[in-house]
Amino acid sequence: MDIISTGDDAETRKFYQQLCHYPHHVLRMTYEYFQEDLLQIMENLSLPSLLHELSSRNIPGLEKYKDPDYDRKTLAQDLLQDIFGRGAETVITLWVSLHVLRKDHGSPVLDAVLEELGHRGADLPGEILLDKEGQNLPPALREIQNHHKKHLYEKTEKLIENKPPRCNQEEESFPFRTRYVTLIIVSTHHFRERSENELIATGARHEEYVKEKHHELQRISPNKMFRWCHQSRLVPHMVLVSGVPGVGKTTLMQKIVYDWVKGDLYQRFSFVFFFKFRELNRWDMVSLETLILHHYPYLWQQLGNILQDPEKLLFIFDGLDESNQTMDFTSRHLCSDPKEPERCGHIVVSLVRKSLLNGCSVLMTSRPTRLASMDCRDFQRMVEISGFFTEERKIYFENFFRDPELAEKAFTYVRQNDTLYTFCYLPSYCWIICTVLSRSFQTTSSDQQVSLLPRTVTQLFAIFVANILSNHSPEKSGAQKLLQSMGWMAEHGVMNHLIIFDGRDLESFHVDNKSKLLSSFLMESEEPVSYSFLHLTVQEFFSAFVHYADYSPEKLQKSLEKAESYPDGRGEMFLRFLCGLSDGTTRSLLTGYLDTRAAQASRDVITWLRNFITGGEERLRNFITGGGGEGERLDYKERLLRTFFYLFETRNKVLVQESLQSHRTLDLSDVRLSALDCTVLSFIMECCSHIQGLHLSDCSIGPEGLERLAPGLHNLRDLRLGSNNLPDSSCVPLASVIRNNPDLKILVLSRNPLAGPYLSVLSGNRLAGPDLSVLLEALSGLRRLERLGLYNNILPDSSCVPLASVIRNNPDLKTLVLSGNPLAGPDLSVLSGNRLAGPDLRVLLEALSCLRRLEELQLYNNILPDSSCVPLASVIRNNPDLKTLVLSGNPLAGPDLSVLSGNRLAGPDLRVLLEALSCLRRLEELQLGSNNLPDTSCVPLASVIRNNPDLKTLVLSGNDLAGPDLSVLLEALSGLRRLEGLHLGDNGFSEEEREEILKLRRDKPNVRIYY
């Protein structure tokens, strides 16, 4: 088999020679070691490129993998298994092919795999075996290691879940293997960009972010934490794991310890020491040895010997964000003696900085907020737990509900509820949702109104708390007192970034730690005793609920002002819960535990919300009148989006209508909208039939966002969805939206790759999929369009006729943008540019000439041929009110002018077109760039300029205007008084002609002139 070809470079040949030196069993072992990585690579790699590369190296029988109906994941699995089964030469061919493809199809995963294979190839088998079989230890150390593993096994074999709201008070525990669901872990520094509420930011965007950035992110399985790192280009010893509260950081650490004990993971480490920062808070001054022995006293006889080989040790520190000590990884105050007492923070920093037990490994977890302001450069790998995707969420539900039918019912309900489903990426949220639904489905018969099923996050937590109270609290007065004291403590924590409370905090807020009910909401850690809520969001719920359970107008007003003022988003969920509890139906779930003045608290919150909305409107008015920056406009839009979430939680449609009564148009352009944002926006639009305009350009809503948004879109006159990454699959839902808005006057769908699968995306964004006809048919059903934007959708020539129908049915069109669409016939090569020159182009141009009210026509870069000049002239004459005309990038060249010499607007009919232009009187923008206009065009162009004294922008770059008539053109330009921009570059001007243009620039210092 000829694996190497003549075109391979020296680096590829060297890589091939390296692989050839490996024995077959080594190749087999490394191939199995990289199996997960190879799957990820193949799922994201250009499959045609890979199959072509393998075929070119004489790998036969690959035709079946070219089947377009082959599921990508299954295909990758089958192809890998096929290659593995063919033997060593085929395996080497795959590696060489990937090495070649890396140049044009590189990704962090592929780079990391090839680097590890290249740098550690010869040593890998030994490392793999070491992780499987472990270190050679003396009998005494082996005996104590077995004792240590037995102790850790007892600590980690069960996955403990919090007490569910049932009658028994016992925690539930499950064998790890039956309850644990694999978490998604990616290598990224993304967490350092966040400052807003972690739950909201991550819940709304994490899955789409990971999917969007899959080429830039490396998915890390737990057994690869301490493998080669592409970013740091070494095998890491210091690894940092980030994740929002409840995403599974502690559970992952427990799983790693459990797998180490079972012999399934990291046997290279002879001893693993697991510490929780919250338990280290009790220590002021302590030595590392004392710390270890406090947790593992049975090691006292051998601890000295154990610490002699640091490279065999793994220290796990869980929950940096729960530490009450300063952790400065740039500190010069380091220690080196494990016997010397030091502050815990200094010990941890010294381990990471390698001054203490140099050679050991450290694995640490933290919430993103604690890390955002820290210098973490000493960590050689940083990863983030992204929680669950759809598949993992479904598995969790199946594991939670022992009845498969109930599991399916619960998951289907949540899948249909966008708000709840979005937050199911968190295992802890899955537990709360499953707990609530298990009760709801048990108490709700099929023919009974489903009153206990949550629709909002506030309702979810209200039901969760109500279920616990109904099962555990026969005496409501005592429970109400505890809820009040817990609530004030929770609010203090939210406002001050506290999630860990000690006995002094409980005493300060009069929380009865003897109450049996307390343990249903607070988790108590071992010595030193500390408390935390089941989840941060439970704490945030109680911080809001207390204002309805123990109403004080002064405290409520103060808390509202504080929460609104925090720039880091810490008060966001607090405010959402406050608004959600203003709904009487939601609040009634907790009847009996509310203050008698809870209704007044609700009115206060609604008043605040109205003022919040009014304040945002005032900011916008100040922006408009005061000329504020774009940042201020975005701040207003993001504030408006926050308002929508508050209104969404209230479920108060009358309040929504009243609050947004003055809004006729909602503009959220340039604000990145998640699928959940679109759900909330859909609710707002459903409530507000008076809103006629919706501007969502550059919002990255994508197909899922459009799907969630569509049901709320009706009665619109103005819809702008440009630059939203909408593929061809969005054509049908877009058509539905258009049909539901028959009075549309403005529709903008520009810059969306609504491309079909048969048109190469590499050639541009395309609006040419099989469903395009459905969209164009819906467009032709409109009758009142005044503005239509279809820029850069790469419409094919088959779109000309249906577009002509759209134009004829909308005679009041004032703005039409069709730029960047290759409406080219089959005889015109797409490679030569975007074309609007197919056999049906005449039909489209005839339809255009029927219009009489056009003010803006954009046909940039459509490669219009010279035969278009006369019909275009007709369009221009019939629309004397044209203010903007863009014809740049069109070779309207005659048959005697070679297209190869450039795009030309110089055919025999050019004179007709220029004469038509000179008939216009109101032009403000004229673009004729890259049309290869000859110098003979200068005189008629001068006539156009003289007849349009209000011209502000003129683009004539990329033409051949150098010649004796240039002076006539420049003289006409000198007479313009409102000119702002003039583009004359790439016209082959001589030095004398450039001097004339320079004189014009001196005469018009306020005009931007490019030449």
N, C-alpha and C positions, 0 to 999 in steps of 0.2 A: 504494500500500500504506500503510495506517494503522499506522505503527510505534509512535507515541506514543498512549497512551490517556488519557482524562480523569482516571483514578485515579493517574497517575504524578506523583511529587513533583517539586519544582523541581530537585533534584540530578540526577534521572534525565533531565529535559528538557535540562539544561545538558550532561550527558554526551552525549546524542543530538546536540545542536547541534555539539559538538566533532567527533564522528565524521563528521557531514555535510560538514564543511569539508575533510576529507581527500580528495585525488584517489583515483580507483579503484586506481591502481598502489600507492599508499601503503597503502590498506586491504588489498590483496592481500599486500603484503610483510609487514605486521604480523601478518596472519592466519597466514601461513606461519611467521613467527618464533615465534608462540605455540602452534604446532601440538601439541608435546609436552605443554605445560601444559594445553591444552584437553582433550586425551585424558585426562589424569589427573583433571581437574575432572569430566568427564562420567562417568568410571568410578565416582566417589564421590558424585556429586550425586544427589538424588532425581529419577529420570528422569520419573515422572509429572508432577512440578512443572514441569520444564523443558519437556516436551511441551505441557502446558497453557498455559504462558506463551507459547510460540511460536505455538500455535494461536490464542490470544486476540489475537495481533498479525497475524492473517491469513496465517500460513504454512500452505499446504495440503499434503495428501499425507503426513501424519505417522502415519497409522493403522498402517502396517506396523511401526513402531518400538515399538508397544505389545504385540507378540507376546511372551508370557512365556518362550518357548523361545529367544528371541534371546540369543545369548551377549553379555554386557555389553560386553566389550572390542571385539568385532567391531561391535556396535551403535554404540558411540561413534565408531569409525573411519568406519563407513558414514554416520552422521548428519553428521559433520564434512565429509566429502567431498561429500555431498549439498548441504549449505548453501553450501559454497565454490563448487560448480558452478552454483548458482542466481543468483549475482551479488552486487553490492555491497549492495543493499537488504537482502537476506536475511542477509548477513554482519553488517550494522549491527543487524538485528533480534536476532541471536544475542547480540551484545555488550550490547544494551539489556536483553534478558531475563536475562542473567547478572548485570547490574548490579542489577536488581530482586530477583532471587533471593538476592543476597548477604546481604540483611538477615536472612533466616531460614535460609539454607543456606551461610553463609560458611565459608571454610577458608583457611589460610595461602596455599595456591596461588591460589585465586580472588582473595583480597585482594591478593596481590602482583601478579597479572596486571592487575587493574583499576587498581591504583595506578600501575603502570608505564605503562599506556596513558594514564591521566589526567595524570600528571606529565610524561611524556616523549614523549607521542604525536607531537607535531610534530617532535621531534628524532630519533625512533627510526629513520626511514629512513636518515638520515645515519649514525647509529651502526651500523646493520646493514651498510650499504655499506662503512663504514670497516673493520669486522671482516672483510669479504670481500676488499676490494681493497687495504687497507693505507694507510700514510701516504705523502705525497709527500716524497721524500728527494733531496738533491743527489746527483749521479753518484758522487762519492767514497764517500759513505755507503751508497749503493745497492750499490756494488761490494763494500764490506767486509761489508755485510749478507748478500750472496749467499755470500761466503766463510764467514761465521759459520753460515749455514744448512746449507751443505755439511758443515761440521765436525760440527754437531749431528746431521745426518742419519746420518752414519757411526756416531755414538755411540748412536743411538736406533732405527735401522731394524730391528734384530734384538731379539727378546725372548729373552733368555738364560735358560735353565733350568739348575738345578743338575745336577751329574753324576748320572745315574741309576745304580743298582747293576748295571751291565753291565760287560763286560770292558774296553771302551775307556774311556780316561780323559778324553776330550774333552767339554767342555760342549756341550749342544745349543742351537742357536739357530734361531728361526723368524721369518719375516716377521711384523711386527706384525699386519697385516690378517688373517692366517690363524690366529693364536693368541690374540689378545686377546679377552677376553669382557667385555662391559659390566658395570661394577660398580654396585651400588645405593648411591646417595649421598643422604642426607637432611639437611635443615636442622634441627638440634636441639642442645640443650645437654645431652642425656641423658648424655653421657660424663662430665659433672662429678659425676654421682650415684654413680659406681662407686668402690668401694674394694677389692672382692674381686678374685680372680684374673680377669683380663680375658678370657682365652679361655673359661673356664667360664661366666662371667656373660653374655658376649655370645653364645657358641655356643648356650647353652640358651634364650636369651630374645629374641635380636635379631629374628628373623623375626616371632614372635608380637607383639613390641612394636611393630614397624613396622606390622603389619597392624591391630593394635588402635588405634593412634594415627594411622591414615592421614589422618584429618580434621585432625589437629593438625600433621602433618609435611609439609614441602614437599620433593618429590623434585627433586634438582638434577642436571642433566646437566652434563658437563664444560664444555660451551660456554656455560653460564649462570652460572659461578662469579662473574663480574664484571658481572652484570646487577643490576637493581633488587632490593634486599633489603627484604622486608616488615618484618622485625624492627627494622632500623636506619633504615628509611625513607629510603634513599639508595642511590646506585650505589657499591658498596664498592670500596675500593682495597686493603684489608688482609683477606685471607681465610685462615682457619685450617681445616685438614683433620685430623680425628681418626680414629683407627682402631687396632684391636688388632694385635699383631704378625702379619704374614703375610696381612693382609686385602687388601693391594694398594696401599698408599699410594705406594711408590716406583714401582711399575708405572704407576699413574695419572699420576704426575708425568712419567714417561717418555713416556706416551701424549700428554699435553698438549704437551710439547716437540716430539714427532714430528709431531703435527697442525699445530702452528704452523709448523714447517719446511716441511711439505707445502702450506701455504697454506689449510688447512681450518679454522683456529681462531685467533682473537685476532690478526688482522693489524693491529689498532690499535696493538699493541706492535711497535716497530721492532726491538727487541733483547730477547731473553730470556736471562737468566743463571741457570744451574742449579748449585746447590751442595748437597753433602751435609754435614751437620753433623759426621759422623764424620771427614771429610777436613779439616774446619776445626779439628779438635782439635790439629793440629800447630802451629798459629799461636798465638803469645803476643800480641805486638804487631804489628799490620799495618794498612795503610791499605786502604780499599775499592778504590782503583785497583790496588794491588799484588795484592790478592785476585783481582780480575777478570783481570788480565794473567797471573797464574800459571796460570789455567785456560784463558784465551783469549789467548795471547801475540801473535797476529796482529792484535789490535785496537790495538796500542800507538800507532800513528800517529794514529788517529781517536778514541781513547777520550775525550779532552777534549771533542770535538764531540758525541760520543754522549751524554755525561752532561749536556750543556747542556739537553736536553729530557727531564726526568725523567718526564713524563706518558707518554712513549713507551717506557718501560722496565718490564719485569717481572722481579722477582727471585724465584726459587724456592729455598726452603731446605727440604731433606728430612731428617726424622728428628731433631726437636728433642730427643727422649728420648735420643739417642745423643751429645748434646753434653756435654762435661765442664766446661762453663763455666756459671756462674750466669746465668740469663736473667730479669731483673727488669724487666717492662714498666711498672712504676710508678717506675723510677729517674729521678732528676733529673740523673744523670751522662749527658749526651747529647753527641754530636759533630755537627758540621755540615760539616766539610771532608773530601771524599773522598780528599784527599792526606795527611791527618794520620793517623799510626799510632795505633791504638787496639786494645783487646782485641776479639776477634771478637764476643763477646756484646754489647758496647756498640755495635758497628756495626749488628748486626741490630736491636737495640732502637731505635736512632736512626732506622733506615729505617722501622720500624713506627710510631714516634712522630712521624715527618715532620720531624724536625729535620735530617735528612740526605736530600738529593734529594727535597724536598717535591714531591709529585705523582706519584711513582713508585708502582707496585703491587707488593705482596708476597704470595706464596702459600707457606704453611708447613704442614708435616705433623708430627704427633707422636702417640705413644701416649697414651691417655686418662690413664694414671697420672701422667704428667709434668704434664699440664694441670690435673688436679683441684685442685692447691694453688696454681695461678698466677692472677694477675689478667690476664684476657684481654680486658678491655673495649675495648682499642684496635683489636681485630679487628672489622670491621664485618659480617662474615659468618662463622659457624662451622658447619661441616658435618661429618657423620660418614659414613665409608664402612661400609656394612652388609654388604658382600661380595656373595655370590650367593644368590638365591632358587632355587627348584626348576628353573625354566626355564634360568637361567644355569649351574647345576650340570650339567645335562644337556648343554648346549652344550660345556662344558669337557671332559666325558668324550668327546664326539664328536670334538673337536679333538685330544685327546691320543691316542686310539686311531685309527689310520688305517683299521682294519677296523671297519666299522659294526656287524657282528654282535658283535664283541668289546666294542665300546663299549656296546652295549645290554646285554650280559651283565654287564659290570662295573657299570654304573649300576643295573641291577635288583638285583644283590647288595647294593650299598651302600644302596639305597632300602629294602631289607627289613631292614637292620641299623640300628636307630634310633641306636645310639651313634655309629657312623661317619658316618651321614648328617647328624646334627646338626652335626658340625664341618666339613661340606663347604661351609659358607658362606665358609670361608677358601680362597682360591686356593692358598695354599701347602699346606694340608691336602689339597686335591684332588690336587695334584701327588704328594704322598707316598702317598696312597691308590691313585691310578692306577698309580704306579710299583710298588707292592707287588702289586697285582692283575695287572698285566701279567706279572710273574714267576710269580705263583701259577697263573694260567690256562695259562701255557705249560708248567708242570711238573706239572699235575694233569689227568689224563685224565678223561673223563666217567664211567668206571666205577671210578675210584679214589677212595678216601676223600679229601675235601677237607681235608687237614691243614694246608695253608699259607694258608688263608683266615682272616683275623682276625675275631674276634668282639668284642674289647674294644680300647680305645685302647692298653693295654699290649701286647697281642698285635700290634697294627698296627706299633708302633715296634720291637718285638722282631724281627718279620719284616723290617722295613725295614733295621735294622742288620745282621741276620744275612745278608741278601742281599748287602749291600755287602762284608761280611767274607768271604763265601764266594767272591766274585769277585776280590777285591783283595788277599787276605792269605794267601799260601802258608805263611808262618811264623807260627804261632799265638802263640808266646811273645812275639815282638816286638810283635804286634798287641795282646796282652793288656796289655802294659806301657803302650802308648800309650793304650788305653782307660781304664786306671786313672788315668793322669796327666790325661787330658782330663776324666775323671769328677770328680776332686777339684776341678779348675778350674771345671767346670760347677756343682758344688754351692756353691762359694764365691760364684759369680755369682748363683745363685738366692737364697741367703740374704742377699745384700747388694745386690740389685737391680742387678746388673751384667750387661749383655749384650754389651758391647764389651771386648775384651781386647787388650793390646799385647804387645810382645816381652818386657817384664819379667814380665808375668803368666805367659807360657808358660815362661819360665826359672824362675820361682818354683815352678811346679808340675811342672817337669821334662818339659814337653811337647816332643817332638822335632819341630821345625818343618821338618825335612828329610824326614820320613816322607811317602811318597807317599799313604799311607792318610789322612793328616791332612786333605787337601783334600776327602775324601769327606764329612767331617762339619763342617769349618770353612770359612767363606768368608773370603778374604783381600782386604782393600781396598787400594787404591793408596796412595801416600805421603800422609800418614804411615801406615805399615803397621799395620793393626789386624785383629783377627779376631773373628768372631762365628759362632755355630752356625747351621746352615741355617735353623733356626726356633727360637723360644723353647722350644717343646715338646720339640724334640730335646735342647736343653740340659737341660730338666727331666728327660727320660728318663735321660740320662747321669748326672745328679746322684743318681738313685736306683739305677741299675744299678751304679755304682761300689761300693756297699756289698755287692753280691753278687760283684763281680769282685776286690775287695780288702778282705775282711772285717776289721773291727775292732769288737769289741763296744762299746768306749768311744766311738768316733766315731759309730757307729750310734745309740747311745742319746742322745748329745748332739744329733745332727742331728734325731732324732725330737722331742725336747723343744723345740728351736728352731722347727722347722717348725710344730708344734702351737700355739706361743705367738704367732705373727704374726697380728695382727688384720686385716691387709690382704690375706690370702689368698695371699701369694707362695709359701707352701709347700704349697698344696693339691694341685697336680698331682704334685709330688714325692712326697707321701704316697700318692696314688693309684697311682703307678708302683711305689712300694715294696711296696704291698699286692698289686698285680698280679703282680709278679715273685716273690711268695711261692708262687705256683702253680707246681708242678714242671713241668707240661706247657708252660706259657708259657716258663719259664726254660730248658727243654731246647732251645729254639730257638737258644740261645747257648752250648750245650755246647762246651767247649774254651776258652772265654774267662772261665770262672767260677773263683772261688776254691774250693779243695777244701772249704772250710767254708761254702759257699753255703747248704747246707741248714740250718745253724745260724742264719745270718742270717735265713732264712725263719721259723724258729721264734721268733726274737727279735721280728720284725715282727708275727707273729700274737699273741704275748704282749702287745706294745704295743697292738694293736688291741683285744684283750679288755679290757685295762685302760682304754682310751679309752672303750669302751662302758660299763664299770662306773662310770667317773668321771662319765659323763653321767647314769647312773641315780642316783648319789649326789647330784648337783646337783638332780635332780628331787625327791628325798626331802627335801632341805634346803629346797627351795622350798615344798613342801607343809607341812612342819612349822614353817618359819620365816616363812611368810606373805610370800614374795618378790613382787616386782612382775610384771606381765604381760610386761615385757621379758625377765625371766629365763626365763619359760616359753617364749617364742619362741626365745631363745638355745638352750634345751635341744632344742627341736624341730629347729632348723636344724643343731645338732650331730648329732642323730639322723640327719637326711638325709645329712649328710656321711659318717656311718658306713655308711649303705647303699651309697654309692658305693665306699667302700673294700672292702666285702664283695663288691660286684658285680664289681670288678676281680679279686678272688681266684678267682672261679668255684668257690669251695669251699662246696658246699651243706651239708656237715656242719658247717663252721665257722659258717655263717649260722644254722643251727638251734641250735647250742650257744650262740652269742653272744646270741641273742634268746630264749632258752628261758624267761626270766622274763616276757616280754611276752605278754600275752593280748590286749591292745588296742594298736594304733598310732594315735596322735593327732597329726596334722600340720595340724590346722585352723588357718587364718589364715596359713599359710606358702604363698607363691605357688609353685606347682609347674609347671615347664615340661614339655613333652612328654617330654623326656629323663628328667626326674625320675620321671615316671610309668613309663617303661620300667624304670628301676632298681627302683622300688617294686614293679612287677609281678614281677620276678625274686625279690625278697625274699619276697613273698607266696607264690610258687610253692614256695619252699624251706621255708616255715614253716606247715605245715598246722595247727599248734596255735594260731595267731593267729585269734581269732574276731571281733575288733572292728577296724574301720577307720574313722577319723573324718577326713574330708577336706572339711569345710565351709569355705567362703570360701578356696578354694585356686586358683581361676581355672584349673582344669584344661582346660576347654573340650572340644570333641568329639574333637580329636586326642589329647589326654591320656587321655580315657576309652577310646579305641580301643586305645591302648598298654597301659593299665592292666588292661583287662577280662580278658585271658587268665590273669592271676594271681589272680583273685578266685574263691575257692571255700572251702567250709566255714565261711563267715561266719555269725555270729549278729547282728551289729550293723554296719550300713553307713550312713554319713552322708555324703551328697554335696550338701548344700544350698549354694546361692549359688556355682555353678560355671560359670554362663554356658552351660549345656547347651541347645542348640536342639532343635527337633522331630526333627532327624536323629539325635539321641541316643536316641530312644525304643526303637528296635530293639536297639542294643547294650545298653541298660539292661535290656531284657526278657531278653536272653541272660544277663546277670549275675544277674538275679533267679532265673532257672530253674536256674542252676548253684549257687544257694545256697538250697535248699528249706527249710532250717531257720532262716531269718532271723527274728529276733524284733524287731529294730529296723531300720527303713528310713526315712531322711529324704532327700527329694528337693526340699525346699522352695526357693523363690526361684530356679528355673531356667526360662528362657523357652523351654520345649519347645513352641513355637508353630508352628502350621501357616502356610503361605504366604498363606492367604486371610484370616487374622485380623490386623488392624492391630496392629503391635507398639506403636504410639503409645498404644493404650488400655491397655497393661500387659503384663507377662510372661504368655505363654500356653502352656498344655499342651494344645493342641487340634489338632495336626497330623494328617495322615492315618495316621501310625504310632502315634498315641496308643492306639488300640484294642489294638495288639500289646502295649504296655506294661501296660495295664489287665488284659488277659487273663493275662499272666505274673503279675501281682500276685494275681489270683484263684486262682492255683495254689498260693499259700502257705497254710500251715495253722497256723503257730505265732506269727504276728505279735503282738507286745505293744505296739509303738509304730509309728505310721505318720504321717509328716510330709509333707503335700502343700500347704504354705502358699504362697499367692501364685503359683500356676501357671496361674491363670485357666482352670480346668477348665470346659468348656461344659456345658450341661444334659444333653447326650448322655452325659456321664460318670456320671450318677446311677445308672443301672441296673448297669453293670459295677462301680462302687464299692460298691453294695449287695451284690453278689456277693462282693467282697473282704471286706467286713465280716462277712457271714454265715459265710464260710469260716474266719474267725479270731475265734472267740468269746472268746479270752483277751485281746483288745485292752484295753490300759490307757490308752494315750494316742493320741488321734486329732486331727490338726490339718488342717482343711480350709479355714482362713481365706483370704480374698482370692481366692475362685474364683467366677466368675459362672455358676453352674449354672442359668442363667436360660432360660426358655422363649422362643420366638420373638416372643411378644407383649409381652415386657418389654424396654424400650429399654436397650441396653448403656450408652448415654450417661448414664443416670441413676445408674450405679454398678455395681459388681460384684454379680452376682445369683446366688443359689442358690435359684431359685424356679421352675424349669421344671416341665412336666407330670409328669416322672418323680421330682420331689423327694419325693413321698409314699413312693415305693419306697425311697428312700435313708433317710428318717426311720424307716420301719418296720423296716428292717434295723438301724438304730441302737438301736431300742427292744429288740432281741433281745439286746443286750450286757448283761452283768451285772457286769463287773469294771472298768468305766471309772473312771479316776482323774483324767484330764485330757481335756477336750473343748473344742476351739477352733473356733468358727464365726464369727469376726470378719469383718465387712464382706462378708457373703454376701447382704445385702438379703432376708432371710427375711420372707415376708409373714405377716399375722396368722393365716393358716390353719396356720402351723407351730407355734403355741403349744401346742395340745393334744398333738400327737405329741412335741414337745420335752419337755413335762411327763412324758409316759410314759417317755422316755429317762432323765430325771432320777430318777424314782421307782424305776426298775429298776437304777439304779447309785448306791446310797446312799453309796458310798465316794468319790464325786467330791471331789477336792481343788482342782482348777482348772476353772473354767467361764468361757469367754469368748464372749459373745453381742453384744458391742458392734457398732454400725454396721448394725443390722438393723431395718428399719421394720416391725415386727410390729404394724402399725396396722390398725384396723378400717376397713370401707368408708365410715364416716361421717367419718373423719379424712383431710383432704386430704394426699396424699403431697407435694404441692408445698410444704407448710408445714414440711417437714423429715422426717427419718427417725423413725418413731414405733413404740414398743412399747406401744401403748395400746388394742388391739383388745378385743372382748368376751371373748375367751378369755385375756386377760392374767391375770385372777384365777386361772385354772387353773394357769398357768405359775408364778406367784408362790407359790401354795400348795404346788406341787411343790418349789420351792426351799426352802421352810421345813421340808421333811421331811429335808433334808440336815443332817449333824452334823459333818462333817470338812472343810468348805470352808476353804481357805487363800487362795484368790484368786478373786474374782468380778468380772467386767467386764461392765457393762451401760451403757457409754457410748454417747452419740448414738443413744439409742432413743426419745427424746422421752417419757420416763416422766412422767405427770402427777403432781401433788402427792398424789393419792389413793393412789399407790403407796408413800408413805412408811411407812404403818402396816404393810402386809405385808412391806416390806423390813426394817423394824425387827425383825419376828418372825424373818426369815432371819438377821439379824445376831446376835440373842440365842441362836439355836440353834446358832451356829457360833463358839464362843469363840476358836478358833484362827485366825480370819481375819487375814491379814497385809496383803493388798492388796484394796482396794475401789475400783472405777472407776464413778462415776455421773455423770461430766461430760457436758455436751451434752444435758441433759434439762430438764423443766419442774417441778422439785421445789419451787419456791417456793410457800409456802402455809401454812395453819394447822397442818398435820400434820408440818411439818419438825422441830419441837421433839421429836416422838416419835422420829424417826430419829436426831437428834443425841444424845438421851439413850441410845439403844441403843448408839451408837458409843462413847460415853464409858465403857461397861462393858467394851470390848475391851482386853485386856492385851497382846496380841502384835501389835497393828496397827503396820505400818511405813509404809504409803503410802495416802493417801486423796485421791481426785480428785473435786472437786465443781464445777469450773469450768463456765461457760456454762449456768447454771440460772436466770438472771433473778432472783437474790436481791436483796431490798431492803437498805437500810443496816442496819435492825434485825436482819435475818437474818444479814447478814455479821458483825455484832457477836457473834451467838451462835456462829458458826463460829470467830471469832477467840478466843472464850473456850475453845472446845474445843482450839484450837491451844495456848493457854497451859497448859491442863491436861495436854496431851500434848506436851511439848517435843521428844521424840525421834521424833515421827511427822511424816513429810513430808505436809503438808496443802496441797493446791492448790485455790483457790476464786476 
